[in-house]
Amino acid sequence: MVNASAIGVFDSGVGGLSVLRHIRAQLPSVPLLYVADSGHVPYGDKTQDYIRERSLVLTEFLMRQGAAAVVIACNTATAAAAAPLRSRFDFPIVAMEPAVKPAVCATRTRIVGVLATVGTLESARFAALLEQYAGDVRIITQACPGLVEQVEAGEVTSSATRELVARYARPLVERGADTIVLGCTHYPFLRPLITEVVGPAVQLIDTGEAVARQVVRRLPEALIGRIDLTPTERFWTTGGAHAASRVMSRLWGRDVVVESL
C-alpha cells in the first residue's frame, strides 16, 4: 500500500461526484480518489450481500491506492455495508444517510417528500431514521426507478429525464410537501430539473455538504495539517472508461481521465 494521504470515495456509479465536490471545497489540498462502480449500477435492486461484497472490494482497492479515510457516497451502500466495513477497517469510514432530520426541521407544511432508490427506502436504516426524527411530520416516500440510469448516461437535462422527474416529484408537492429530500447521491445533479418541475418555493435537501464536514472531523489531524500534498483527483470505473470519462467530465465540470478498474 502506498502512503495513506488521500480521501477515497466510492458509489454505485457517478452520483458520488456530488459528494466529492463538497469534499474538495472543504479540503482543497488533499488528494482525492473516486471509484464509480458503474459496472454494477444501480445498487437499489441488488441484494444486501451483493452490495456488501462490492463495498468491501472497493474499500480495499481505495486503501491500496493510499486512502486514509473512505466515504461511502451512496445511501443504499451505507445501509448495507457501513457497519461491516467499520468493523473490518481501522481507518475512518464516513457514510451517507437521507437528510430526514434537516428536512423535518425545515418544513413549514409538516409534510416532507423523499426521493430515493428502492434499496434505500426498504432499508432498516431508513426506517430507523423515520422513527427517530419524523415526529409529527408526515413523510411521503417515492422510489425513482430509472433516475440513476439517466444520470449515469449524463442525461441530466433531457426531456426523458424531465418526464421521470415530473412523474416522481410532482405528486409529492400535490400532496402538500414543501420540502423534498434528495435521498440518492445521483439526484443533486438533477436539482435544476427538479426545481423546474416543483417550483422554487420547494426546498431540496441533500447531505453532501454535511458529509464533507464529517470527513474533515474524522480525518487524522496530521493529514489536514500537511502542506506537502498535491490536490489531485484520480477516477476509476468498473464500467466503460471512455463513456465514464465523458459523463464524469460533464458532471465534475472539467475534463477528467477515468481509468478502468
C-alpha positions as YAML, in Angstrom:
chain: A
units: angstrom
residues:
- id: 1
  name: MET
  ca: [0.00, 0.00, 0.00]
- id: 2
  name: VAL
  ca: [1.22, 3.49, -0.82]
- id: 3
  name: ASN
  ca: [1.49, 6.15, 1.88]
- id: 4
  name: ALA
  ca: [-2.03, 6.90, 3.13]
- id: 5
  name: SER
  ca: [-2.63, 10.57, 2.41]
- id: 6
  name: ALA
  ca: [-5.84, 10.70, 0.35]
- id: 7
  name: ILE
  ca: [-9.61, 10.57, 0.75]
- id: 8
  name: GLY
  ca: [-11.23, 7.65, -1.03]
- id: 9
  name: VAL
  ca: [-14.83, 7.86, -2.21]
- id: 10
  name: PHE
  ca: [-16.97, 5.21, -3.88]
- id: 11
  name: ASP
  ca: [-20.51, 5.00, -5.20]
- id: 12
  name: SER
  ca: [-22.55, 2.64, -7.31]
- id: 13
  name: GLY
  ca: [-21.80, 5.00, -10.19]
- id: 14
  name: VAL
  ca: [-21.14, 8.66, -10.90]
- id: 15
  name: GLY
  ca: [-23.58, 10.09, -8.35]
- id: 16
  name: GLY
  ca: [-20.99, 10.29, -5.61]
- id: 17
  name: LEU
  ca: [-19.29, 13.07, -7.54]
- id: 18
  name: SER
  ca: [-21.93, 15.31, -5.95]
- id: 19
  name: VAL
  ca: [-20.34, 14.45, -2.60]
- id: 20
  name: LEU
  ca: [-16.78, 14.60, -3.92]
- id: 21
  name: ARG
  ca: [-17.20, 18.23, -4.98]
- id: 22
  name: HIS
  ca: [-18.25, 19.18, -1.42]
- id: 23
  name: ILE
  ca: [-15.21, 17.32, -0.06]
- id: 24
  name: ARG
  ca: [-12.94, 19.20, -2.47]
- id: 25
  name: ALA
  ca: [-14.46, 22.51, -1.33]
- id: 26
  name: GLN
  ca: [-13.79, 21.61, 2.33]
- id: 27
  name: LEU
  ca: [-10.33, 20.12, 1.70]
- id: 28
  name: PRO
  ca: [-8.71, 21.98, -1.22]
- id: 29
  name: SER
  ca: [-5.23, 20.46, -0.77]
- id: 30
  name: VAL
  ca: [-5.91, 16.76, -0.08]
- id: 31
  name: PRO
  ca: [-5.66, 14.17, -2.88]
- id: 32
  name: LEU
  ca: [-9.00, 12.58, -3.77]
- id: 33
  name: LEU
  ca: [-9.66, 9.08, -5.12]
- id: 34
  name: TYR
  ca: [-13.02, 8.19, -6.67]
- id: 35
  name: VAL
  ca: [-14.42, 4.87, -7.83]
- id: 36
  name: ALA
  ca: [-17.65, 4.61, -9.80]
- id: 37
  name: ASP
  ca: [-18.91, 1.03, -9.62]
- id: 38
  name: SER
  ca: [-20.81, 1.59, -12.86]
- id: 39
  name: GLY
  ca: [-20.35, -1.99, -13.97]
- id: 40
  name: HIS
  ca: [-22.73, -2.92, -11.16]
- id: 41
  name: VAL
  ca: [-25.10, 0.07, -11.13]
- id: 42
  name: PRO
  ca: [-27.75, 0.50, -9.80]
- id: 43
  name: TYR
  ca: [-27.36, -0.85, -6.27]
- id: 44
  name: GLY
  ca: [-31.02, -0.24, -5.50]
- id: 45
  name: ASP
  ca: [-32.16, -3.56, -6.98]
- id: 46
  name: LYS
  ca: [-29.26, -5.65, -5.65]
- id: 47
  name: THR
  ca: [-29.24, -7.90, -2.56]
- id: 48
  name: GLN
  ca: [-27.67, -6.73, 0.70]
- id: 49
  name: ASP
  ca: [-24.99, -9.41, 0.43]
- id: 50
  name: TYR
  ca: [-24.10, -8.31, -3.10]
- id: 51
  name: ILE
  ca: [-23.76, -4.66, -2.05]
- id: 52
  name: ARG
  ca: [-21.67, -5.58, 0.99]
- id: 53
  name: GLU
  ca: [-19.29, -7.59, -1.20]
- id: 54
  name: ARG
  ca: [-18.93, -4.76, -3.72]
- id: 55
  name: SER
  ca: [-18.35, -2.24, -0.92]
- id: 56
  name: LEU
  ca: [-15.61, -4.41, 0.57]
- id: 57
  name: VAL
  ca: [-13.86, -4.81, -2.79]
- id: 58
  name: LEU
  ca: [-13.93, -1.08, -3.46]
- id: 59
  name: THR
  ca: [-12.80, -0.10, 0.03]
- id: 60
  name: GLU
  ca: [-9.85, -2.47, -0.16]
- id: 61
  name: PHE
  ca: [-8.92, -1.04, -3.57]
- id: 62
  name: LEU
  ca: [-9.03, 2.54, -2.25]
- id: 63
  name: MET
  ca: [-6.93, 1.53, 0.75]
- id: 64
  name: ARG
  ca: [-4.28, 0.10, -1.58]
- id: 65
  name: GLN
  ca: [-4.29, 3.39, -3.51]
- id: 66
  name: GLY
  ca: [-3.48, 5.36, -0.36]
- id: 67
  name: ALA
  ca: [-6.81, 6.28, 1.21]
- id: 68
  name: ALA
  ca: [-6.56, 7.44, 4.83]
- id: 69
  name: ALA
  ca: [-10.36, 7.50, 5.02]
- id: 70
  name: VAL
  ca: [-13.16, 6.16, 2.83]
- id: 71
  name: VAL
  ca: [-16.52, 7.75, 2.11]
- id: 72
  name: ILE
  ca: [-19.47, 5.56, 1.13]
- id: 73
  name: ALA
  ca: [-21.11, 8.12, -1.18]
- id: 74
  name: CYS
  ca: [-24.23, 6.03, -1.61]
- id: 75
  name: ASN
  ca: [-27.27, 5.76, 0.66]
- id: 76
  name: THR
  ca: [-28.04, 2.20, -0.43]
- id: 77
  name: ALA
  ca: [-24.46, 1.01, 0.19]
- id: 78
  name: THR
  ca: [-24.43, 2.80, 3.54]
- id: 79
  name: ALA
  ca: [-27.49, 0.86, 4.67]
- id: 80
  name: ALA
  ca: [-25.97, -2.45, 3.59]
- id: 81
  name: ALA
  ca: [-22.28, -2.06, 4.29]
- id: 82
  name: ALA
  ca: [-21.35, 0.76, 6.68]
- id: 83
  name: ALA
  ca: [-21.42, -1.38, 9.82]
- id: 84
  name: PRO
  ca: [-19.41, -4.33, 8.44]
- id: 85
  name: LEU
  ca: [-16.83, -2.01, 6.87]
- id: 86
  name: ARG
  ca: [-16.36, -0.16, 10.16]
- id: 87
  name: SER
  ca: [-15.87, -3.43, 12.00]
- id: 88
  name: ARG
  ca: [-13.27, -4.59, 9.48]
- id: 89
  name: PHE
  ca: [-11.12, -1.47, 8.92]
- id: 90
  name: ASP
  ca: [-9.38, 0.75, 11.46]
- id: 91
  name: PHE
  ca: [-9.46, 3.95, 9.40]
- id: 92
  name: PRO
  ca: [-12.48, 6.30, 9.23]
- id: 93
  name: ILE
  ca: [-15.47, 5.09, 7.20]
- id: 94
  name: VAL
  ca: [-17.81, 8.02, 6.57]
- id: 95
  name: ALA
  ca: [-21.29, 7.13, 5.41]
- id: 96
  name: MET
  ca: [-24.41, 8.74, 3.97]
- id: 97
  name: GLU
  ca: [-28.00, 8.85, 5.10]
- id: 98
  name: PRO
  ca: [-31.03, 10.64, 3.64]
- id: 99
  name: ALA
  ca: [-31.42, 14.12, 5.13]
- id: 100
  name: VAL
  ca: [-34.61, 13.37, 7.06]
- id: 101
  name: LYS
  ca: [-33.60, 15.29, 10.17]
- id: 102
  name: PRO
  ca: [-32.83, 18.65, 8.45]
- id: 103
  name: ALA
  ca: [-35.91, 18.26, 6.26]
- id: 104
  name: VAL
  ca: [-38.13, 17.78, 9.31]
- id: 105
  name: CYS
  ca: [-36.63, 20.95, 10.78]
- id: 106
  name: ALA
  ca: [-37.13, 22.88, 7.55]
- id: 107
  name: THR
  ca: [-40.70, 22.01, 6.56]
- id: 108
  name: ARG
  ca: [-43.47, 24.53, 7.17]
- id: 109
  name: THR
  ca: [-46.37, 22.37, 6.00]
- id: 110
  name: ARG
  ca: [-45.20, 19.44, 8.18]
- id: 111
  name: ILE
  ca: [-45.08, 17.28, 5.06]
- id: 112
  name: VAL
  ca: [-41.77, 16.08, 3.64]
- id: 113
  name: GLY
  ca: [-41.21, 14.16, 0.42]
- id: 114
  name: VAL
  ca: [-38.34, 11.74, -0.05]
- id: 115
  name: LEU
  ca: [-36.99, 10.74, -3.46]
- id: 116
  name: ALA
  ca: [-34.78, 7.67, -3.19]
- id: 117
  name: THR
  ca: [-33.97, 4.25, -4.57]
- id: 118
  name: VAL
  ca: [-35.96, 1.16, -3.64]
- id: 119
  name: GLY
  ca: [-32.96, -0.18, -1.72]
- id: 120
  name: THR
  ca: [-32.74, 2.90, 0.47]
- id: 121
  name: LEU
  ca: [-36.46, 3.14, 1.17]
- id: 122
  name: GLU
  ca: [-36.69, -0.55, 2.13]
- id: 123
  name: SER
  ca: [-33.64, -0.47, 4.42]
- id: 124
  name: ALA
  ca: [-33.80, -0.81, 8.19]
- id: 125
  name: ARG
  ca: [-31.52, 2.23, 8.44]
- id: 126
  name: PHE
  ca: [-34.09, 4.42, 6.69]
- id: 127
  name: ALA
  ca: [-36.89, 3.06, 8.87]
- id: 128
  name: ALA
  ca: [-34.83, 3.94, 11.93]
- id: 129
  name: LEU
  ca: [-34.30, 7.48, 10.62]
- id: 130
  name: LEU
  ca: [-38.04, 7.96, 10.29]
- id: 131
  name: GLU
  ca: [-38.70, 6.60, 13.74]
- id: 132
  name: GLN
  ca: [-36.03, 8.81, 15.29]
- id: 133
  name: TYR
  ca: [-36.68, 12.11, 13.52]
- id: 134
  name: ALA
  ca: [-40.07, 12.25, 11.81]
- id: 135
  name: GLY
  ca: [-42.13, 13.02, 14.91]
- id: 136
  name: ASP
  ca: [-45.42, 14.57, 13.85]
- id: 137
  name: VAL
  ca: [-44.16, 15.31, 10.34]
- id: 138
  name: ARG
  ca: [-45.73, 13.28, 7.55]
- id: 139
  name: ILE
  ca: [-43.10, 11.63, 5.37]
- id: 140
  name: ILE
  ca: [-44.10, 10.71, 1.80]
- id: 141
  name: THR
  ca: [-41.62, 8.42, 0.08]
- id: 142
  name: GLN
  ca: [-41.19, 7.88, -3.63]
- id: 143
  name: ALA
  ca: [-38.95, 5.28, -5.26]
- id: 144
  name: CYS
  ca: [-37.45, 6.54, -8.51]
- id: 145
  name: PRO
  ca: [-36.60, 3.72, -10.93]
- id: 146
  name: GLY
  ca: [-34.67, 4.99, -13.92]
- id: 147
  name: LEU
  ca: [-33.31, 8.24, -12.49]
- id: 148
  name: VAL
  ca: [-29.94, 6.78, -11.55]
- id: 149
  name: GLU
  ca: [-29.56, 5.36, -15.03]
- id: 150
  name: GLN
  ca: [-30.31, 8.77, -16.59]
- id: 151
  name: VAL
  ca: [-27.56, 10.43, -14.55]
- id: 152
  name: GLU
  ca: [-25.19, 7.56, -15.34]
- id: 153
  name: ALA
  ca: [-25.75, 8.31, -19.03]
- id: 154
  name: GLY
  ca: [-25.12, 12.03, -18.46]
- id: 155
  name: GLU
  ca: [-28.75, 12.77, -19.36]
- id: 156
  name: VAL
  ca: [-29.35, 15.39, -16.67]
- id: 157
  name: THR
  ca: [-31.35, 17.83, -18.82]
- id: 158
  name: SER
  ca: [-33.09, 15.63, -21.38]
- id: 159
  name: SER
  ca: [-36.83, 15.52, -21.95]
- id: 160
  name: ALA
  ca: [-36.90, 11.85, -20.94]
- id: 161
  name: THR
  ca: [-35.25, 12.69, -17.62]
- id: 162
  name: ARG
  ca: [-37.63, 15.59, -17.09]
- id: 163
  name: GLU
  ca: [-40.57, 13.26, -17.66]
- id: 164
  name: LEU
  ca: [-39.28, 10.89, -14.99]
- id: 165
  name: VAL
  ca: [-38.63, 13.73, -12.55]
- id: 166
  name: ALA
  ca: [-42.15, 15.06, -13.09]
- id: 167
  name: ARG
  ca: [-43.64, 11.59, -12.57]
- id: 168
  name: TYR
  ca: [-41.86, 11.17, -9.24]
- id: 169
  name: ALA
  ca: [-41.60, 14.67, -7.77]
- id: 170
  name: ARG
  ca: [-44.81, 16.43, -8.78]
- id: 171
  name: PRO
  ca: [-47.14, 14.13, -6.76]
- id: 172
  name: LEU
  ca: [-45.16, 14.89, -3.60]
- id: 173
  name: VAL
  ca: [-45.90, 18.60, -3.95]
- id: 174
  name: GLU
  ca: [-49.51, 17.91, -4.89]
- id: 175
  name: ARG
  ca: [-49.83, 16.04, -1.58]
- id: 176
  name: GLY
  ca: [-48.52, 19.04, 0.34]
- id: 177
  name: ALA
  ca: [-44.76, 18.55, 0.60]
- id: 178
  name: ASP
  ca: [-42.85, 21.83, 0.76]
- id: 179
  name: THR
  ca: [-39.51, 20.10, 1.35]
- id: 180
  name: ILE
  ca: [-38.03, 17.23, -0.65]
- id: 181
  name: VAL
  ca: [-35.11, 15.07, 0.40]
- id: 182
  name: LEU
  ca: [-32.78, 14.03, -2.42]
- id: 183
  name: GLY
  ca: [-32.13, 10.58, -1.00]
- id: 184
  name: CYS
  ca: [-29.61, 9.40, -3.59]
- id: 185
  name: THR
  ca: [-26.27, 11.00, -4.42]
- id: 186
  name: HIS
  ca: [-27.16, 10.94, -8.13]
- id: 187
  name: TYR
  ca: [-30.12, 13.26, -7.60]
- id: 188
  name: PRO
  ca: [-28.29, 16.54, -6.81]
- id: 189
  name: PHE
  ca: [-27.24, 16.58, -10.47]
- id: 190
  name: LEU
  ca: [-30.96, 16.81, -11.26]
- id: 191
  name: ARG
  ca: [-31.58, 19.71, -8.88]
- id: 192
  name: PRO
  ca: [-32.23, 22.31, -11.63]
- id: 193
  name: LEU
  ca: [-34.67, 19.95, -13.33]
- id: 194
  name: ILE
  ca: [-36.43, 19.09, -10.08]
- id: 195
  name: THR
  ca: [-36.75, 22.77, -9.19]
- id: 196
  name: GLU
  ca: [-38.17, 23.45, -12.64]
- id: 197
  name: VAL
  ca: [-40.82, 20.76, -12.02]
- id: 198
  name: VAL
  ca: [-41.78, 21.51, -8.41]
- id: 199
  name: GLY
  ca: [-41.12, 25.26, -8.32]
- id: 200
  name: PRO
  ca: [-38.54, 27.37, -6.48]
- id: 201
  name: ALA
  ca: [-40.58, 27.54, -3.26]
- id: 202
  name: VAL
  ca: [-39.96, 23.85, -2.55]
- id: 203
  name: GLN
  ca: [-36.77, 23.24, -0.59]
- id: 204
  name: LEU
  ca: [-34.48, 20.49, -1.89]
- id: 205
  name: ILE
  ca: [-32.16, 18.98, 0.71]
- id: 206
  name: ASP
  ca: [-29.24, 16.59, 0.31]
- id: 207
  name: THR
  ca: [-26.41, 15.59, 2.63]
- id: 208
  name: GLY
  ca: [-23.30, 16.16, 0.52]
- id: 209
  name: GLU
  ca: [-22.07, 19.21, 2.43]
- id: 210
  name: ALA
  ca: [-22.74, 17.61, 5.82]
- id: 211
  name: VAL
  ca: [-20.81, 14.51, 4.78]
- id: 212
  name: ALA
  ca: [-17.86, 16.67, 3.72]
- id: 213
  name: ARG
  ca: [-17.84, 18.34, 7.14]
- id: 214
  name: GLN
  ca: [-17.86, 14.92, 8.77]
- id: 215
  name: VAL
  ca: [-14.87, 13.88, 6.65]
- id: 216
  name: VAL
  ca: [-12.94, 16.89, 7.96]
- id: 217
  name: ARG
  ca: [-13.86, 15.98, 11.54]
- id: 218
  name: ARG
  ca: [-12.81, 12.34, 11.13]
- id: 219
  name: LEU
  ca: [-9.53, 12.86, 9.27]
- id: 220
  name: PRO
  ca: [-6.28, 12.35, 11.13]
- id: 221
  name: GLU
  ca: [-5.08, 15.76, 12.29]
- id: 222
  name: ALA
  ca: [-1.63, 15.13, 10.83]
- id: 223
  name: LEU
  ca: [-3.12, 14.75, 7.36]
- id: 224
  name: ILE
  ca: [-5.11, 18.00, 7.47]
- id: 225
  name: GLY
  ca: [-2.03, 19.94, 8.56]
- id: 226
  name: ARG
  ca: [0.31, 18.62, 5.88]
- id: 227
  name: ILE
  ca: [1.46, 21.15, 3.32]
- id: 228
  name: ASP
  ca: [3.32, 18.73, 1.02]
- id: 229
  name: LEU
  ca: [0.16, 17.27, -0.53]
- id: 230
  name: THR
  ca: [-0.90, 17.82, -4.13]
- id: 231
  name: PRO
  ca: [-4.65, 18.44, -4.66]
- id: 232
  name: THR
  ca: [-5.03, 15.79, -7.35]
- id: 233
  name: GLU
  ca: [-8.07, 13.71, -8.24]
- id: 234
  name: ARG
  ca: [-7.97, 10.20, -9.68]
- id: 235
  name: PHE
  ca: [-11.03, 8.49, -11.09]
- id: 236
  name: TRP
  ca: [-11.77, 4.83, -11.80]
- id: 237
  name: THR
  ca: [-14.78, 2.96, -13.13]
- id: 238
  name: THR
  ca: [-15.80, -0.69, -13.29]
- id: 239
  name: GLY
  ca: [-17.79, 0.18, -16.42]
- id: 240
  name: GLY
  ca: [-16.58, 1.56, -19.75]
- id: 241
  name: ALA
  ca: [-13.77, 4.04, -19.21]
- id: 242
  name: HIS
  ca: [-14.41, 6.04, -22.38]
- id: 243
  name: ALA
  ca: [-18.09, 6.64, -21.64]
- id: 244
  name: ALA
  ca: [-17.27, 7.32, -17.99]
- id: 245
  name: SER
  ca: [-14.70, 9.96, -18.95]
- id: 246
  name: ARG
  ca: [-17.33, 11.79, -21.00]
- id: 247
  name: VAL
  ca: [-20.03, 11.69, -18.33]
- id: 248
  name: MET
  ca: [-17.79, 12.36, -15.33]
- id: 249
  name: SER
  ca: [-16.08, 15.27, -17.09]
- id: 250
  name: ARG
  ca: [-19.50, 16.82, -17.60]
- id: 251
  name: LEU
  ca: [-20.60, 16.29, -14.01]
- id: 252
  name: TRP
  ca: [-17.25, 17.27, -12.46]
- id: 253
  name: GLY
  ca: [-17.13, 20.46, -14.53]
- id: 254
  name: ARG
  ca: [-13.82, 19.92, -16.33]
- id: 255
  name: ASP
  ca: [-12.11, 17.21, -18.34]
- id: 256
  name: VAL
  ca: [-11.02, 14.19, -16.34]
- id: 257
  name: VAL
  ca: [-9.38, 10.91, -17.30]
- id: 258
  name: VAL
  ca: [-11.15, 7.85, -15.93]
- id: 259
  name: GLU
  ca: [-9.17, 4.63, -15.51]
- id: 260
  name: SER
  ca: [-10.58, 1.12, -15.77]
- id: 261
  name: LEU
  ca: [-10.83, -0.95, -12.62]
...
